[in-house]
Amino acid sequence: MNIVTLDVNHPSWLAALKQLPHDVYHLPDYIAIDARRTKTLPEAFLLQENDKIFLPPTCCVLALILANLWGQKFMTLFLPMVILAS
């Protein structure tokens, strides 16, 4: 498994999105704008293994952690932003 942290300017972010169904909330430009608003880092994690790709923006990783702490209701709000494809 290969795991990389990507900033919004890293070409691998858009290259991964070309292989996955996504919406505007996954685009690096959107994450950069939202990071300014929330005072967070505009990053994503790219996990690749064979033909599988997992590309959650870092805000989604935090959402998954909080979902484990706070339960299904929180997870339902944020999980759609996470992309999983094979």
MDTraj code that builds the backbone (N, CA, C; nanometers):
import mdtraj as md
import numpy as np

residues = "MET ASN ILE VAL THR LEU ASP VAL ASN HIS PRO SER TRP LEU ALA ALA LEU LYS GLN LEU PRO HIS ASP VAL TYR HIS LEU PRO ASP TYR ILE ALA ILE ASP ALA ARG ARG THR LYS THR LEU PRO GLU ALA PHE LEU LEU GLN GLU ASN ASP LYS ILE PHE LEU PRO PRO THR CYS CYS VAL LEU ALA LEU ILE LEU ALA ASN LEU TRP GLY GLN LYS PHE MET THR LEU PHE LEU PRO MET VAL ILE LEU ALA SER".split()
xyz = np.array([
    [0.0849, -0.1178, 0.0000],
    [0.0000, 0.0000, 0.0000],
    [0.0891, 0.1237, 0.0000],
    [0.0526, 0.2176, -0.0817],
    [0.1249, 0.3442, -0.0917],
    [0.0370, 0.4550, -0.0339],
    [0.0897, 0.5310, 0.0620],
    [0.0153, 0.6406, 0.1247],
    [0.0966, 0.7681, 0.1111],
    [0.0324, 0.8735, 0.0584],
    [0.0993, 1.0019, 0.0371],
    [0.0064, 1.1137, 0.0835],
    [0.0618, 1.2150, 0.1464],
    [-0.0137, 1.3364, 0.1776],
    [0.0071, 1.4351, 0.0639],
    [-0.1022, 1.4862, 0.0099],
    [-0.0947, 1.5767, -0.1045],
    [-0.1411, 1.7165, -0.0654],
    [-0.0672, 1.8177, -0.1096],
    [-0.1203, 1.9535, -0.0976],
    [-0.2016, 1.9817, -0.2236],
    [-0.2725, 2.0927, -0.2238],
    [-0.3658, 2.1209, -0.3345],
    [-0.2969, 2.1412, -0.4690],
    [-0.1669, 2.1645, -0.4702],
    [-0.0949, 2.1854, -0.5956],
    [-0.0308, 2.0580, -0.6501],
    [-0.0400, 1.9501, -0.5767],
    [0.0238, 1.8256, -0.6200],
    [-0.0539, 1.7662, -0.7375],
    [0.0144, 1.7342, -0.8477],
    [-0.0556, 1.6831, -0.9666],
    [-0.1249, 1.5478, -0.9446],
    [-0.0817, 1.4721, -0.8464],
    [-0.1447, 1.3416, -0.8210],
    [-0.2890, 1.3551, -0.7741],
    [-0.3230, 1.4697, -0.7133],
    [-0.4610, 1.4898, -0.6661],
    [-0.5571, 1.4864, -0.7852],
    [-0.5315, 1.5706, -0.8841],
    [-0.6194, 1.5743, -1.0019],
    [-0.6101, 1.4457, -1.0834],
    [-0.4920, 1.3857, -1.0874],
    [-0.4769, 1.2596, -1.1606],
    [-0.5637, 1.1506, -1.0975],
    [-0.5688, 1.1461, -0.9652],
    [-0.6530, 1.0475, -0.8964],
    [-0.8007, 1.0763, -0.9222],
    [-0.8381, 1.2043, -0.9187],
    [-0.9785, 1.2393, -0.9422],
    [-1.0252, 1.2003, -1.0821],
    [-0.9338, 1.2014, -1.1787],
    [-0.9713, 1.1616, -1.3153],
    [-1.0135, 1.0151, -1.3215],
    [-0.9697, 0.9364, -1.2240],
    [-1.0016, 0.7940, -1.2218],
    [-1.1234, 0.7621, -1.1361],
    [-1.1766, 0.8624, -1.0659],
    [-1.2821, 0.8396, -0.9674],
    [-1.4041, 0.9270, -0.9932],
    [-1.5213, 0.8780, -0.9588],
    [-1.6373, 0.9674, -0.9589],
    [-1.6220, 1.0662, -0.8438],
    [-1.6522, 1.1920, -0.8691],
    [-1.6341, 1.2941, -0.7656],
    [-1.7234, 1.4131, -0.7957],
    [-1.7304, 1.5038, -0.7001],
    [-1.8023, 1.6287, -0.7230],
    [-1.7135, 1.7453, -0.6814],
    [-1.7682, 1.8628, -0.6808],
    [-1.6893, 1.9835, -0.6568],
    [-1.6193, 1.9813, -0.5211],
    [-1.6774, 1.9130, -0.4225],
    [-1.6210, 1.9110, -0.2881],
    [-1.4904, 1.8337, -0.2779],
    [-1.4554, 1.7602, -0.3817],
    [-1.3297, 1.6864, -0.3836],
    [-1.2183, 1.7609, -0.4572],
    [-1.2523, 1.8684, -0.5248],
    [-1.1530, 1.9418, -0.6039],
    [-1.0556, 2.0165, -0.5142],
    [-0.9278, 2.0195, -0.5521],
    [-0.8283, 2.0897, -0.4713],
    [-0.8616, 2.2374, -0.4497],
    [-0.9173, 2.3031, -0.5511],
    [-0.9516, 2.4451, -0.5357],
    [-1.0591, 2.4653, -0.4291],
    [-1.1576, 2.3762, -0.4264],
    [-1.2612, 2.3866, -0.3236],
    [-1.2015, 2.3643, -0.1850],
    [-1.1174, 2.2634, -0.1731],
    [-1.0546, 2.2338, -0.0438],
    [-0.9682, 2.3519, 0.0007],
    [-0.8990, 2.4164, -0.0922],
    [-0.8158, 2.5327, -0.0578],
    [-0.9013, 2.6479, -0.0051],
    [-1.0129, 2.6738, -0.0712],
    [-1.1025, 2.7817, -0.0268],
    [-1.1624, 2.7491, 0.1096],
    [-1.2073, 2.6260, 0.1252],
    [-1.2663, 2.5860, 0.2522],
    [-1.1626, 2.5879, 0.3654],
    [-1.0398, 2.5543, 0.3343],
    [-0.9334, 2.5563, 0.4358],
    [-0.9087, 2.6982, 0.4869],
    [-0.9198, 2.7955, 0.3994],
    [-0.9064, 2.9347, 0.4453],
    [-1.0189, 2.9708, 0.5411],
    [-1.1392, 2.9260, 0.5087],
    [-1.2550, 2.9547, 0.5928],
    [-1.2444, 2.8860, 0.7289],
    [-1.1989, 2.7617, 0.7288],
    [-1.1948, 2.6833, 0.8519],
    [-1.0598, 2.6880, 0.9231],
    [-0.9646, 2.7583, 0.8604],
    [-0.8288, 2.7670, 0.9157],
    [-0.7678, 2.6281, 0.9375],
    [-0.7791, 2.5453, 0.8323],
    [-0.7226, 2.4107, 0.8345],
    [-0.6247, 2.3953, 0.7188],
    [-0.5567, 2.2824, 0.7140],
    [-0.4617, 2.2568, 0.6061],
    [-0.5345, 2.2022, 0.4835],
    [-0.5092, 2.2603, 0.3673],
    [-0.5730, 2.2108, 0.2450],
    [-0.4954, 2.0912, 0.1895],
    [-0.5249, 1.9732, 0.2406],
    [-0.4525, 1.8530, 0.2026],
    [-0.5500, 1.7379, 0.1801],
    [-0.4964, 1.6337, 0.1187],
    [-0.5697, 1.5077, 0.1047],
    [-0.4699, 1.3945, 0.1238],
    [-0.5215, 1.2798, 0.1613],
    [-0.4411, 1.1586, 0.1669],
    [-0.4732, 1.0759, 0.0441],
    [-0.3702, 1.0267, -0.0207],
    [-0.3880, 0.9381, -0.1350],
    [-0.3348, 0.8013, -0.0951],
    [-0.4244, 0.7052, -0.0866],
    [-0.3883, 0.5677, -0.0551],
    [-0.4145, 0.4846, -0.1795],
    [-0.3134, 0.4111, -0.2241],
    [-0.3266, 0.3283, -0.3428],
    [-0.2738, 0.1891, -0.3148],
    [-0.3500, 0.0910, -0.3597],
    [-0.3051, -0.0479, -0.3532],
    [-0.3636, -0.1195, -0.4742],
    [-0.2750, -0.1700, -0.5579],
    [-0.3152, -0.2336, -0.6830],
    [-0.4060, -0.1378, -0.7602],
    [-0.5304, -0.1763, -0.7877],
    [-0.6189, -0.0893, -0.8648],
    [-0.7155, -0.0108, -0.7767],
    [-0.6932, -0.0106, -0.6471],
    [-0.7821, 0.0610, -0.5539],
    [-0.7228, 0.1965, -0.5164],
    [-0.8095, 0.2971, -0.5096],
    [-0.7689, 0.4329, -0.4734],
    [-0.8625, 0.4837, -0.3652],
    [-0.8041, 0.5459, -0.2636],
    [-0.8819, 0.6100, -0.1566],
    [-0.8260, 0.7511, -0.1425],
    [-0.9088, 0.8532, -0.1647],
    [-0.8618, 0.9916, -0.1654],
    [-0.9502, 1.0791, -0.0775],
    [-0.9333, 1.0735, 0.0539],
    [-1.0113, 1.1633, 0.1392],
    [-0.9362, 1.2933, 0.1662],
    [-1.0002, 1.4080, 0.1480],
    [-0.9399, 1.5314, 0.1993],
    [-0.9207, 1.5168, 0.3503],
    [-0.8221, 1.5834, 0.4056],
    [-0.7909, 1.5649, 0.5474],
    [-0.9097, 1.5979, 0.6364],
    [-0.9955, 1.6896, 0.5947],
    [-1.1142, 1.7194, 0.6755],
    [-1.2032, 1.5971, 0.6885],
    [-1.2046, 1.5106, 0.5877],
    [-1.2856, 1.3890, 0.5933],
    [-1.2270, 1.2862, 0.6872],
    [-1.0957, 1.2827, 0.6947],
    [-1.0308, 1.1907, 0.7881],
    [-1.0706, 1.2295, 0.9298],
    [-1.0690, 1.3586, 0.9583],
    [-1.1142, 1.4053, 1.0891],
    [-1.2600, 1.3676, 1.1114],
    [-1.3417, 1.3795, 1.0087],
    [-1.4832, 1.3430, 1.0211],
    [-1.4993, 1.1959, 1.0552],
    [-1.4175, 1.1099, 0.9944],
    [-1.4266, 0.9675, 1.0249],
    [-1.3853, 0.9383, 1.1688],
    [-1.2843, 1.0089, 1.2169],
    [-1.2430, 0.9926, 1.3565],
    [-1.3555, 1.0364, 1.4486],
    [-1.4141, 1.1530, 1.4195],
    [-1.5235, 1.2020, 1.5027],
    [-1.6460, 1.1111, 1.4942],
    [-1.6675, 1.0505, 1.3779],
    [-1.7798, 0.9581, 1.3643],
    [-1.7627, 0.8393, 1.4583],
    [-1.6393, 0.7936, 1.4724],
    [-1.6144, 0.6834, 1.5647],
    [-1.6405, 0.7256, 1.7090],
    [-1.6164, 0.8518, 1.7376],
    [-1.6392, 0.9012, 1.8732],
    [-1.7855, 0.9349, 1.8979],
    [-1.8534, 0.9928, 1.7972],
    [-1.9875, 1.0472, 1.8172],
    [-2.0988, 0.9666, 1.7509],
    [-2.0637, 0.8698, 1.6706],
    [-2.1653, 0.7815, 1.6178],
    [-2.2107, 0.8087, 1.4758],
    [-2.3108, 0.7339, 1.4356],
    [-2.3586, 0.7289, 1.2978],
    [-2.4118, 0.8620, 1.2466],
    [-2.4789, 0.9409, 1.3292],
    [-2.5374, 1.0664, 1.2813],
    [-2.4299, 1.1577, 1.2238],
    [-2.3171, 1.1718, 1.2922],
    [-2.2081, 1.2554, 1.2431],
    [-2.1502, 1.1964, 1.1149],
    [-2.1354, 1.0653, 1.1114],
    [-2.0771, 0.9986, 0.9958],
    [-2.1629, 1.0196, 0.8717],
    [-2.2927, 1.0169, 0.8860],
    [-2.3834, 1.0349, 0.7735],
    [-2.3673, 1.1727, 0.7103],
    [-2.3318, 1.2723, 0.7890],
    [-2.3147, 1.4074, 0.7362],
    [-2.1899, 1.4212, 0.6513],
    [-2.0824, 1.3524, 0.6873],
    [-1.9536, 1.3773, 0.6236],
    [-1.9017, 1.2653, 0.5353],
    [-1.9454, 1.1447, 0.5540],
    [-1.8896, 1.0335, 0.4785],
    [-1.9072, 1.0459, 0.3277],
    [-2.0135, 1.1080, 0.2749],
    [-2.0246, 1.1188, 0.1294],
    [-1.9085, 1.1932, 0.0631],
    [-1.8307, 1.2685, 0.1390],
    [-1.7180, 1.3403, 0.0807],
    [-1.5989, 1.2484, 0.0566],
    [-1.5998, 1.1291, 0.1117],
    [-1.4878, 1.0376, 0.0969],
    [-1.5083, 0.9534, -0.0281],
    [-1.4045, 0.9383, -0.1066],
    [-1.4123, 0.8649, -0.2316],
    [-1.3460, 0.7275, -0.2141],
    [-1.4132, 0.6247, -0.2571],
    [-1.3555, 0.4900, -0.2555],
    [-1.3904, 0.4252, -0.3869],
    [-1.2914, 0.3814, -0.4594],
    [-1.3173, 0.3186, -0.5888],
    [-1.2214, 0.2042, -0.6101],
    [-1.2623, 0.1146, -0.6953],
    [-1.1732, 0.0039, -0.7328],
    [-1.1833, -0.0203, -0.8820],
])
top = md.Topology()
chain = top.add_chain()
for i, resn in enumerate(residues, 1):
    res = top.add_residue(resn, chain, resSeq=i)
    for name in ("N", "CA", "C"):
        top.add_atom(name, md.element.get_by_symbol(name[0]), res)
traj = md.Trajectory(xyz[None], top)
